[in-house]
């Protein structure tokens, strides 16, 4: 934005600025080590603050002139001297302000806008002291500039470079307006260049906002949350910010589980330990409360850094609860957090096992609460013994994780029994499908701590379920002289019981196989009988059909017999007599009709012979 039209008449000689307008200067403005030899009238016509200040000085000078003894002393006070060391922006901002008052060409951009706006406000350059004064011009340009993403970031970065300038910008709500503009843009589906292209992901703004200081960044995240920013994006942005400013998190940024693309050249390494501690505590407090928004590996990395930086107790407790809620996603190597030696003397554990114990306690509590939520309030009293498939899977995963961790920390000679035994007993027995790894960890601990008492051995070895040991583990345990005698006897007993069970199951399988063969033979025989019955049924149906056909033929023959009644009675009587005589000659197997037919044939043959 360009203001003014007159050529530049300002000249600089070292730390002194002079206005070569042809008139001698009558006022000197001192700002820091720089001084401006200017004229009162252009400044008074635009600045209310300078007009009031010069008026007060002039009144004081007049009072002094009235008591002066000679004119030479009065001429020395002709030039007014003002100190503006408190002016926001200092020498650079006043240079632009003074040139604006003279009407000289000046250019306002994102880099100097905040300084010019704050200086104009401090000098009271309102419309009362000139139309289109500097406050109006700067506000108009600020409204346009806030609509651009890069310019808005530039304005905020300029504000945080100078505490005095930041104070003036906060007073004028410049920082608030810029943060609101950024939050609106990241909460929509647009980038600074319009709609989000397919090759630009939703994390396009992470690196840009990570250049803000912690105070501005917190306000930006709060504004984004208010506008409905997804928790996943908020968490990723917080991780990016922390990874950029905390050197201890560079290892996580370079790991395979991290999706951050953080250039190594942008990582800040000059931040002090105290500032790192404050930053870490703030980042942890801003993490969304939803489970799973941050990976377990990241949370464990935060926890390790909090121990190194001596973060507050609330920060560490918050991280331990978060890790415990999703401990089933952790990797074994992430649990090996070296204990901070500053907390105690040299005779201490190498790993912070107590921290893992607390994390495991939070995990057990979270799983119990998950089961309670599934059962419901009416079944709270029946939660004991009730599990869900998800809970069982999580418990089994954490069980394997704890067994591996115990095997790693067991060789530490400073690991006390009062710490190792409760950690080993935290995982319930049903969470392990096999106790081989658990037995291996206890065996390592017994070798590293040979001075355990008998009761301690009983407590520790009593956690092992001998029935869940493999043949190799049982063989090793039976020959392990460090185990109590009772446990060796139990192992031999269960091995013998297992052998008997195997033999009995073998005979049971053979008996089942024989009975199954017999049942298969009976089934085949039954199927053959059923087939014979089906064939008999088909034959019977055929016979019934044939019988029906015969009855039909006899019915048709009866109809022919009734048609003979139309013959003369004499022929009918002869026929009847013949039929009556024929009955006597008919055999028991012949019907009267068949007998009659035979007689008729014989009679006809006799008649032919007579003729």
Residue pairs with C-beta under 8 A, 6 or more apart in sequence:
1 107
1 108
1 109
1 137
1 141
2 105
2 106
2 107
2 108
3 100
3 105
3 106
3 107
3 108
3 137
4 99
4 100
4 102
4 103
4 104
4 105
4 106
5 103
5 105
6 102
6 103
6 104
6 105
7 104
7 105
8 99
8 104
8 105
9 19
9 20
9 21
9 102
9 104
10 17
10 18
10 19
10 20
10 95
10 98
10 99
10 104
11 17
11 18
11 19
11 20
12 18
15 33
15 34
15 35
16 34
16 35
16 36
16 37
17 34
17 35
17 36
17 37
17 38
17 95
17 98
18 25
18 37
19 25
19 37
19 38
19 39
19 102
21 39
21 102
23 39
25 37
25 38
25 39
25 79
26 39
26 40
26 78
26 79
26 80
27 37
27 38
27 39
27 40
27 43
27 54
27 79
27 80
27 81
27 82
28 35
28 36
28 37
28 38
28 79
28 80
28 81
28 82
29 35
29 36
29 38
29 82
29 84
29 94
29 98
30 81
30 82
30 83
30 84
30 85
31 83
31 84
31 85
31 87
31 90
31 91
31 94
32 85
32 90
32 91
34 91
36 94
36 95
36 98
38 98
40 54
40 80
42 98
42 101
42 102
42 103
43 50
43 51
43 54
43 98
43 101
44 50
44 51
44 54
45 101
45 129
45 130
46 100
46 101
46 125
46 129
46 130
46 133
46 134
47 97
47 101
47 123
47 124
47 125
47 129
48 123
48 124
48 125
48 126
48 128
48 129
49 122
49 123
49 124
50 82
50 123
51 129
53 82
54 80
54 82
57 80
57 82
58 80
61 77
61 80
64 77
65 74
65 77
68 74
84 94
86 122
86 164
87 93
87 94
87 119
87 122
87 123
88 115
88 118
88 119
88 122
88 162
88 164
88 165
88 167
88 168
89 112
89 114
89 115
89 116
89 118
89 119
89 162
89 165
90 115
92 112
92 115
93 112
93 115
93 116
93 118
93 119
94 119
96 106
96 108
96 112
96 115
96 116
96 119
97 116
97 119
97 120
97 123
97 125
97 134
99 105
99 106
100 106
100 134
108 116
108 137
108 138
108 141
110 145
110 151
110 154
110 155
110 158
111 154
111 158
112 158
113 138
113 141
113 142
113 145
113 155
113 158
114 155
114 158
114 159
114 165
114 168
114 169
114 174
115 158
115 165
116 134
116 138
117 135
117 138
117 139
117 142
117 169
117 172
117 174
118 165
118 168
118 169
118 171
118 172
120 133
120 134
120 135
120 138
121 135
121 168
121 171
121 172
122 168
125 133
125 134
125 135
126 133
126 135
127 133
127 135
127 136
142 155
142 174
142 177
145 151
145 152
145 155
146 152
146 155
146 177
146 178
146 181
147 181
148 192
149 182
149 185
149 191
149 192
149 208
150 192
152 178
152 181
152 182
153 182
153 208
153 209
153 211
153 212
155 174
155 178
156 175
156 178
156 179
156 182
156 212
156 216
157 211
157 212
158 165
159 165
159 166
159 169
159 174
159 175
160 166
160 212
160 213
160 216
166 175
169 175
170 176
175 216
175 219
176 219
179 216
179 219
179 220
179 223
180 223
182 205
182 209
182 220
182 223
183 220
183 223
183 224
183 226
183 227
183 229
184 227
185 191
185 192
185 205
186 205
186 209
186 224
186 229
187 224
187 227
187 228
187 229
189 195
189 196
190 196
191 197
191 200
191 204
196 202
196 204
202 233
203 233
203 236
203 237
203 240
205 237
206 236
206 237
206 240
206 241
206 260
207 240
207 244
207 262
207 266
209 217
209 220
209 237
209 241
210 217
210 237
210 240
210 241
210 244
210 245
212 220
214 278
214 279
214 282
217 241
218 282
218 286
221 234
221 237
221 238
221 286
224 234
225 234
231 288
231 290
231 293
232 293
234 286
234 288
234 293
235 287
235 288
235 293
235 294
236 259
236 260
238 283
238 286
238 287
239 260
239 294
239 298
240 260
240 262
241 283
242 249
242 279
242 280
242 283
242 302
243 249
243 250
243 252
243 253
243 258
243 260
243 262
243 267
244 262
244 266
244 267
244 268
245 267
245 268
245 271
245 276
245 279
246 271
246 276
246 279
246 280
246 305
247 267
247 268
247 269
247 271
247 276
248 276
248 301
248 304
248 305
248 308
248 309
249 301
249 302
249 305
250 262
250 264
250 267
251 301
252 258
252 297
252 298
252 301
253 260
253 262
255 297
257 295
257 297
258 298
271 279
273 309
276 309
277 309
277 310
277 311
280 302
280 305
280 306
280 309
280 311
280 315
281 306
281 311
281 312
281 315
283 302
284 302
284 306
284 311
284 315
284 318
284 319
285 315
285 318
287 293
287 294
287 322
291 325
291 326
292 326
294 322
295 329
296 323
296 326
296 327
296 329
296 330
296 334
297 330
297 331
297 334
299 319
299 322
299 323
299 326
300 323
300 330
300 334
300 335
300 337
301 334
302 319
303 316
303 319
303 320
303 323
303 337
303 355
304 337
305 311
306 315
306 316
306 319
307 316
307 337
307 339
307 340
307 352
307 355
308 340
310 340
310 342
320 355
320 358
320 359
320 362
321 362
323 330
323 359
323 362
324 358
324 359
324 360
324 361
324 362
324 363
324 365
324 366
325 362
325 363
325 366
327 359
327 360
327 362
327 363
327 398
327 401
328 363
328 393
328 394
328 397
328 398
328 401
330 401
332 401
332 404
332 405
332 408
335 356
335 401
335 405
336 351
336 405
336 408
337 351
337 352
337 355
337 356
338 350
338 351
338 352
339 348
339 349
339 350
339 351
339 352
340 352
341 348
347 414
348 414
349 409
349 412
349 414
349 415
349 419
350 409
350 412
350 414
351 408
351 409
351 412
353 409
353 415
353 419
353 420
353 423
354 419
356 405
356 423
357 419
357 422
357 423
357 426
360 398
360 402
360 423
360 426
360 427
361 426
363 398
364 426
367 391
367 394
367 395
368 383
370 388
370 390
370 391
371 383
371 386
371 387
371 388
371 391
372 380
372 383
374 388
375 382
375 383
375 386
379 386
387 395
392 430
392 431
395 427
395 428
395 430
395 431
396 431
396 432
396 433
398 427
398 431
399 427
399 431
399 432
400 437
402 423
402 424
402 426
402 427
403 432
403 437
403 438
403 440
403 441
404 437
406 420
406 423
406 424
406 438
406 441
406 442
406 445
407 437
407 440
407 441
407 444
409 415
409 420
410 420
410 441
410 442
410 444
410 445
410 448
411 444
411 448
412 448
413 448
413 449
415 445
415 448
415 449
417 449
417 452
417 456
417 460
420 445
420 460
421 456
421 459
421 460
424 438
424 441
424 442
424 460
424 463
425 463
429 465
432 438
432 465
432 468
433 468
434 468
434 469
434 470
435 464
435 465
435 466
435 468
435 469
435 473
436 469
436 470
436 472
436 473
438 463
438 464
439 464
439 469
439 473
439 477
440 473
442 460
442 461
442 463
442 464
443 476
443 480
443 482
445 460
446 452
446 457
446 460
446 482
446 483
447 482
450 482
452 460
454 484
457 482
457 483
457 484
458 484
458 486
461 483
461 484
461 487
462 487
464 487
466 474
466 477
466 487
466 490
466 491
466 494
467 494
469 477
469 491
474 491
474 494
474 495
477 483
477 487
477 488
477 491
478 488
478 491
478 492
478 495
480 488
557 593
561 593
564 572
564 575
565 572
567 575
578 596
578 599
578 600
579 592
579 596
581 599
582 592
582 595
582 596
582 599
583 592
583 595
585 595
585 599
586 592
586 594
586 595
587 595
